[in-house]
Amino acid sequence: MTEYVRRLVSGNKARFKDKHLGLELDLVYLTDQIIIMGYPASGIEGMYRNRREDAKKFLEHRHGKNYWVFNFCPIKENSYPADVFDGRVSRYPFPDHHAPPLAILPLVAREMRLWLEGSPERVAVLHCKAGKGRSGTMACAYLLSLDTKPRPPTQERNYNAKDWAKRRADEAMNVVPPDEGAEAVPTLEPVPDEDIPQAESPAAMTSTDKMGLPTTSQQLQNQKTFTSTLKDVLDLHTSRRMKPSSPDKIPKQGVSIPSQRRWLNYWALLLSHEAPTHLWATKALVPSPTTSSSILSMPVSESQSRPKVRLTEIKLRLKEMSSMRMNLVKAANTVLEHTNMGKGGKDNGSAQVWVSLARYDDEFVELLERWERYTRDESDNLGNMGRRKAGSDHFGNEVLGEMFKEGNWDTSKMVRSFARMGTLDPGAVKKGEDEEFGKITTYTLRPLTTKKWETVVEGLKAAADASGPDNAVSEEGIQHQIPASENNSMYDITQSATEKGVVLDAGREVRVKLYMGQVFMGWLWFIPTFHMPQPPPSSSSTTINTTTTAKLLLKKNEIDFPLGIGSSIIDIEISLEWLKPDDSENVQPPARPSGT
């Protein structure tokens, strides 16, 4: 019965059977040296996930002490002490279903490479909770950094019996000579995967691709190579980690979350040295570290200033929802308002569309980026993004492997909102007709300044008061009219947004989370500079870049979790513009006051 429940929880992920040990685990060999598995659980959770003792028994029986575990779960989600696996555990946590801070990708890839190059007998064991999205993203990040094309396992012991038999049959078919006289089959160019952003250099952008990434004809051959490599890596992960629902069906994607796939495309650009040149352009940390040095306290020298962009507006197009679906939305909002996720009246604008902008903690990302810069191998002129510099795992008394040891960054929510955008302006909501989708509604969302947010708050309070004394709420209660996940913003409410837009660090991650009232519609992660014309404006530049704006257009299948009412999304368009170097506007929100 327990094994049946575990199979149900695993869903369409492949499982591994070890007949000698009598174990069946949510686990797969991606290559002979890369294992991906579900979370090694204990207690009740061990009844439907991998039992922790079974995972350890499996690894020690097959690999002795030649395995190292990489755990991507935050402490607040799942945790266990490193001594469960005799101390051979590295943690790089980030939230489930999210894209990570970009600098985590090179840090993980470099540590995996360092470990695996120590011996061909070694394996790296990656897990998150389900052993799919986060683990798959990091496994693919490592495989992309290799100098040779990764291969599926070659050893029989790393396959289930059925999979090994199929592999041998496929190999046999590949060596069967063609029939005499058979016509040669024409060779066709591979068709790019529709879901993979095309990896092209933003250095001389002439247009944008379907994922909004800059394109160029000057780097076409390089672009084609990295697009093909990324597709091969993602296909390898899917073929090994996922199983088809039936023999005639294609398995679902292994790394299926669009933002995580977008991050892998960014990483491919960094590896090929085709990413924007200002990204991670910090020079070496100065002065040299001493035993009392802290990597965050050391002064840095920027090879150029960090460019800023302004997010001016977001346009969201929705197919017209049926009256039944709209009633469900209103009902859901009413339920949320009367639970601990919100307090208030019966109708507080439940159909109003708005977005929350969020990012990871600034100090946390700064720490990751400094370790990225410090550990980067620069044995050649360009620098090897996928290889760790020898002896760089220590900085003074600080150890890279102990960055998350005390749970400094992942005992509470790691992503915090910092601005909101809404549809308060006249004409912000327009209904129309579309040839393909029929009746549609277009929402134009612009930044909610402090004043406009106060207008929203007053409207919520008025609606609550009008519904009767039983639903009247205090000013403090009004602040909880937004979903609970948005009540932990970096600052109280939207800070210092202006009518012109929200100012962002062009090289930092941004999450755009969509709501209708209090009902979640979907989200997406992006890094602005990858979608902007390059180079950014520079006060020292002798040439004038006339193109300073960009529009990132993403369709519904390029948005994360467009479920429920989110399934009505047609597309979302994000308008961005470069700030001039002499523009005095600061990245929002401003620096956090000390002691808060």
SULSUL-V571830 format. One record per run of one state. SS is the DSSP state (h for helix, s for strand, l for the rest). FROM is the first residue (numbers start at 1). LEN is the number of residues. If there is no record, write none. Layout:
ss = (SS | SS)
from = (FROM | FROM)
len = (LEN | LEN)
This chain:
ss = (l | h | l | s | l | s | l | s | l | s | l | s | l | s | l | h | l | s | h | l | s | l | h | l | s | l | h | l | s | l | h | l | h | l | h | l | s | l | s | l | h | s | l | h | l | s | l | s | l | s | l | h | l | s | l | h | s | l | s | l | s | l | s | h | l | s | l | s | l | s | l | h | l | h | l | h | l | h | l | s | l | s | l | s | l | s | h | l | s | h | l | s | l | h | s | l)
from = (1 | 2 | 11 | 13 | 14 | 16 | 19 | 23 | 26 | 27 | 30 | 34 | 38 | 40 | 42 | 43 | 48 | 50 | 52 | 64 | 67 | 72 | 82 | 86 | 89 | 92 | 103 | 117 | 123 | 128 | 133 | 145 | 156 | 159 | 161 | 175 | 207 | 209 | 214 | 216 | 220 | 242 | 243 | 258 | 272 | 282 | 283 | 302 | 303 | 308 | 320 | 323 | 338 | 353 | 361 | 362 | 376 | 378 | 384 | 389 | 394 | 396 | 398 | 400 | 403 | 415 | 423 | 429 | 435 | 438 | 448 | 450 | 467 | 469 | 472 | 475 | 479 | 484 | 487 | 498 | 499 | 501 | 506 | 509 | 517 | 519 | 528 | 532 | 549 | 556 | 559 | 560 | 561 | 564 | 569 | 579)
len = (1 | 9 | 2 | 1 | 2 | 3 | 4 | 3 | 1 | 3 | 4 | 4 | 2 | 2 | 1 | 5 | 2 | 2 | 12 | 3 | 5 | 10 | 4 | 3 | 3 | 11 | 14 | 6 | 5 | 5 | 12 | 11 | 3 | 2 | 14 | 32 | 2 | 5 | 2 | 4 | 22 | 1 | 15 | 14 | 10 | 1 | 19 | 1 | 5 | 12 | 3 | 15 | 15 | 8 | 1 | 14 | 2 | 6 | 5 | 5 | 2 | 2 | 2 | 3 | 12 | 8 | 6 | 6 | 3 | 10 | 2 | 17 | 2 | 3 | 3 | 4 | 5 | 3 | 11 | 1 | 2 | 5 | 3 | 8 | 2 | 9 | 4 | 17 | 7 | 3 | 1 | 1 | 3 | 5 | 10 | 18)
